[in-house]
Amino acid sequence: MVDNKKKFFLIIRPNHLVLQGIDKNYQTFFKEEFFNDKILDNNFNILKIFLDKNIFKLEKKYNLYVEEINLIIEHENFITIDLSLIKNFENLFIQKDILKNDLSNIKYSVLKSNSEYQLTHMVINRYIVDGHEFFILPKQSNQKNIFIEIKFICLEKNIINNFRTILSKYQISVQNISSYEYVKSFETDPDKKDCISVSADKLIQGYNSNEINFIKKNPRNSGLFEKFFKIFS
């Protein structure tokens, strides 16, 4: 049986593994963890042993199949790339498709120049509109000169592929990959041990309006482009 209301997270840190399941109310119904000195130091056997023990335990206990999982990874080989986009618009609402294409082209150029990396997060750090700085989407409707500062967070593909290969042996696909440090910065209750998976899920659903997702994930949550251009209509 597949339960689409339950979501699964695998948290992989240098000395800590966590397999966690949360329900639609963000309540944890399953959690197993393991501490060790070196997990990500090319010692994937530890991860395999951990999954061997706990995937089947989870599936048997709740009579379900884990088909998809979200990864939250802390790793020294994450990189951040900062770029900027400057536009002078007389009518931004008319030219919104041009800006969409510009952002898509920037993404393509970054990934092409860093082909060994996979993008995990694309975030707008700040806006400068007619000389004024904003860290959230500005609400004015008469902007012409816009400077957008963009941050890319990427992880080496070979690391991600190793995790995908291991999980594929359990017939589990990777649904989403998040940076642990990025997710951690959005925790609303750092003292709550289960908060990291909840924060990750909210971010996947569009909690950070400055994170760019080119595919709309939830009809109830407007994507960044919908939010960005709504003020010009």
N, C-alpha and C positions, 0 to 999 in steps of 0.2 A: 504493500500500500504506500502511496505517495501522499504526504500531507503538505499541501501548498501553503498552509497557514504558518508552518514552522520554518524557521531559517537557521542555517548552520554556519558557524564561524570556526576557522582554524587560525589561532594566533601563534605566530612563530617568532620568537625572540631569541637572542643569543644564548640565554640560559633558561628558557621557559617555553613550554608548549601548552596550549589550551585548546581543547575541543569543546565547543559550547553550542547549545541549541536554545533559541528563544522563540516565544510564541508571538502572536499578533499584538499582544499587550505589552511586549518587551519584558516578559517574565522569563527567567531562566528555568527550563525544565530538565536540562542535562548539562553537566559540566564535569570534565575530567582534565587534570593538569599534571605536568611532569616538570621537575626542575633538574637541570644538569649544567655542567660547566661550559660545554661547547656543543651547541646543537647545529648551528649554521656553518660551522667550519668544515664544510664538505663531509660531514658525518651524517649522511641521510639515513643510515641504518637505524639511528635512534628514532627518527621520525617514523620509519616503517614499523618498528616495534610498537611505538605508541599508537599508531593507527590500527595495527593488527588487533591490538587489545581492545580498543575503544570504539571503533566503527561498528564492529559486529555486536558489541555490547549495547550500543545505542539502538541499533536497528532491531535487535531481539527484544529489548526491554519495551520499546514503544511500537513494535510491529509495523515498522515503516522502512522505506529505503531512502538513504541519503544519496540523491542524484546530483545535487549541486551544492557547492560550498563557497563561502567568501573567505578570502585570505587577508589577514592583517599581519603585515610583515615588518619587522624591525631588522635592518641590515645596513652594514657600513657601505655597501655598494649602491645605495640610493644616491642619485645626484639631483641637484636643482639647477635649472637654467632660467635666467631672467631675461626677458625681452620686452620691447615696447612697441606700441603701434600709435602713430600720430595721424589724425584725420582732420581735414578742414571741410565741414559740411555746411552747405547752405540750406539743404533740406534733408536731414538725416532720415526722416521717415521714408522718403522716396528711395534713398540710397541704402536702406538697411540690408538688402541682399548683397551689396558690395562689401559692407563691413563683415557680414557672415562669411563671405568668400575670403576676405583678408585673414580672418581668424583661422579659417580652415587651412589656408595656404601657409600661415605661420606654423601651425601644428605640423603640416606635411614637411615643411623645410627643416624643422627641429628634428623630427624623427628620421628624415633622410640623412641628415648630417650626423646623427647618433644612432645608426642602424642597429647597433648591438644592444640598444636599450628599448624598453617598452614604457609607454606613457601610463602612469597611474592616476595623476591628477593634473589638471590644467586650470589655474586659478587666476583671477584678476586681483592683483594686490591693491591697486588704487586707480582712481580716475583723476585726471586734471582737466577741468572743464573751464574754458575761458580764463585760465590762470588760477582757478580755485581747486584745492585738493579735496577729494572725497575718498573714503574707504568703504563706503557702501554706495549702491546705485543712487545717483543724484536724481532729484525729483523735478528740477527745472525743465521747462519745455522749449527753451529758445537757444539751446547750445549750438555752437558752430565749430569751435576748435576743441577737439577732444584728444587727450593723451591717455592711453591705456597701458598700464604696466602689468605684464603677464608673467606668471611663474609656472614652470613645468617641473613636475616631480616624476622621475623615471627610475626604473630598476633594470639591471642587466637581464637580458632575455634568457641567458643560459640558466640563471638562478630560478626564474619563473618556470622555465621548461622542465627543470628537475622536479619541481613541486607538482607540475601538471602530470608528469610521467608517473610519479609515485601514486598520485590520487587516481589516475586512470586504471590502475590495477584493482581498485575497488569500484570501478565503473562510476566514478565521481568526476564531474567536470567543474572547473573553476569558473564561478559566476562573476566574481569581481575581485580585484586586487587593490588593497589600500595600504598606504604607508602608516605604520604604527605611530610615528611622531606626528604626522599630520592629523590623524584621527584623535590622538591624545590631546591636541590643542583645542579640541571642541568638547571635551568632557565637561558636563555640567555638574557632576558630582564625583570628583576624583577619589573620594573615600569609599565609593561604592565599587566593589571589585568587578561587578559584571558590566560596568558602564561602558567599557571600550567597545564591546560588540554592539550595544545599543547606539552609541555615537556613530559607529561605522555604518549601521543600517540607515540611520537618519541622513547621513551624508550621501549615501547611495541614492536615497529617495529625493535628494535636492535640498537638504537643510541649509547648506551654504549657497546662498544665491549668487555668490561670486565665482563658484566653480562652474566651469563650462562643460556641459554634456551636449554633444551634438545629436544624441538620441533622447527623446523625451521618455522618461522612465515611468511616470505616473500621471494619469490625466488630471489628478487633483492638484498636482504641483507643477506650476508653470516652469518650463525650462528657462535657462538664463536668457536666451534670445527673446523669448516671449516677454519676460520681465523687463529686459533692457529696452525693447522697442515700444512697449505699451505706453510709455510716457510721451512718445512723439505722435501718438494717434489723436 
